[in-house]
Amino acid sequence: MPQPTTPVELLEGRTKPDIVNVPERLVLSLSGASAPDSEEFAEAVGALYGVAYTLRFARKKAGRDPFKVGTLEGEWWAEGDDLPADRVPDRSSWRWRLRSAVPSDTTEEEVAEAVEQAVTRKGGKLEGSDVALEVRLVSLPSETMARILHRGPYDAEAESFRVMDAYLSEQGLERRPGHLEVYLSDPSRTSRDKLRTVLLAAVAPSG
């Protein structure tokens, strides 16, 4: 059986917020700046997944333990934004860092080889892709985060964050800038009102 890669702490959120300790992990990562419905963002998602699956097949061919490609994660923040936590900044200021978890024994050499294979494969979806060349292996430290499951369209997430903020206020905590989204649903196959997204945010003492 393929070994899971995405920590369960990122997948098991509920509509009632809680605090969770997300363990350290290795991820493939790709950064950019655009709205989530932009062509640039869609191209980045395709590049990240393309490299991840190339890595998976290469490890399997080499006799390594198979792994399940990690669930798509998106870290979001806005440059120069000083709006209240429940306000959405201008879309032109959005920054993102896409991630997909990989096994803990993955090496930078393996990832570099996977990227090269993906962009040089004749007739492949990523042939000649400059975006795929930017995929990197990144080590993330463990982190204490607030978590809530958001049901519905992405542009309605502010309500879930208000629920999270009320919970954190009771705990004497507040969200730090930026947040992480873990996409449990495929928006191309799921209606907007049924999308499931785990929202997480690093926390700090209030004040």
N, C-alpha and C positions, 0 to 999 in steps of 0.2 A: 504494500500500500504506500502511495506517495506520502511523505512526511509533510505535515502542515507547516506553514511558515509564518503566517500572520498570527500574532498573539491573540488568545481568546479575549483578553482584556479590551481589545479594539473591536470585537465583534458582538459582544453580549450586552450592549446597552439596552436600557428600557426607557419608557416614556417618563418614568420617575427618575430624576437625576441622582447620581451618586459620585463618590470619589474612588478612583482606582489607581493602582500603581502599575504603570506600563513598563514591562521589562526592557532591558537593552536589547537591541536587535540590529541586524544588517539589512540594508535595503538598497535597491536600485533607485536612483533619484535623478530627476530632471526638472530644472527650474525655468520659469518664464514669467511674463507679465501680460495679462489680457483677461477679458471677461470669460466665464466658463462656457459660454455659447459661441466662442470665437473659433475660427478655423485653426488658429495657432494652437489653442488648447486641445482641440480634437487631434491634431497632428502629433502633439506631444504624447497624448494617451496611446495612440497607435505605436509610436516609437518605443515607449517604455514597455508595453506589452510584447512588442516584437522582439526586443532584446531579451526580455524575461523568458519567453518561450524558446528562443534560440539557445539560451543558457541551459534551460531544462533539458532540451534534447541532446545537447553536447555532453552534459553530465551523464545522462542515461547511456549514451553511446560509449562513454568511457568506463562504464561499469560502476558509476557512483550511485549512491542511493537516490531514487527518484524523489522529486518534491512537487508539491502543489504550488502553482504560481500564486503569489500573494494577492490578496484583495487590494484593489486600487485605493490608495490614500491620497488626500490632497491637503497640504498645509497652506493656509491662506492668511494674508495680512495686507495692509495698505500702507504705502509709503507716505509719511508726513500726515497721517490721519490723527486728528484729535477729537473726533466725534464721540458722543456717549456710546457705551457698549452696545446699546440696543438699536443704534442707528447704522444704516448701511452706507459705507463710503462710496464716493463716485467710482463707477466701474473702471474708469481710465486709470485709477490708482491701484487697482488690485494686483497683487503679486502672488505667485503660487509655486509650490514645490511638490511635484508628484512623486509618489513612492510606491514600491512593490517589494514586499519582504522576500528575502532569499535565505537559504540555509546558513547557519552560523559558520560553516567551514568554507564558504565561498571566498575566493581570492580575487584580488584586483586583476591578476593575469587572466583568470577565467572570464571575467567580465569584458576585458579588453578584447579577448579573442571572440567572444559572443558578438560584441559590437561590430568587429571587423567582418565576421561571417554574415551578419544581418545586412550590412550596407554593400557588400560585394557579391551577394548571391544573385546570379543572373535571373531576372524575371521576378525576384522577390518583392514584396510590398515595400521594403525599406531600401531597395537598391539605390545607392547614391544619396541617401538621406543625410543631410547635414544635422538635422535634429537628433537623430539616433546617435550621432558621434558625441553628443553632449551627455549621454547617460553615464552616471558614475556610481561606484559602490561607496556607500556611506555607512558609518557606524553611529548608531544613535544611543545615547545613554538612557538609563531608566529615568522615569519622570512621573510625578504625581499629577493627575489630571482630573478635572471634572468631566462627567460623561452623561449624555442623554441620547435617547433614540428619537430622531425626528422622522415623523411620517408625513409625507406630502411633498410638494414642489420645493426645489432648492430656494426659490425666492421668498418662501414663507418661513425660513429658518429663524428669523428674528424672534418669533413667538417662543420657540423652544429655548432660545438663549435667555429670554426673559424669565422663563421657568427656572433655568439653571442659575441665573443670577440671584433670584429670590432664595433659592436653596443655599447658595454659597453665602449670602448675607447672614442667614441664620447660623452658619458655621463660623462666622467671623473671617470669611475669605472673600476674594474677588478674582475675577479672571485677569490673566495677563494678556497683553496685546496679541492678536492673532489667534487662530484656532485650527484644529485638524478635523477633516471630514473623512469618514470611511464609508465607501459606497457599497452597500449591500445589494442594491438593485441596479439592473442595466437599464438606463433611461431610454434606450432604443427599443426595449421590449416590455417596458412597464409604464402604465399610465402615470401622469404626474401626481395624482392624488394618492397613489399607492407606493410611491418611492420610499425606500427605507435607508436612512443615512445616520450613522452614529457620529455625533458631534462631540469633540473633546477639546478642552482648553486647559493649559497650564494654570495653576492657581498660586496665589500668594496671600499672606495675611492682609486684611483690609487696612486701608490707610497707609 
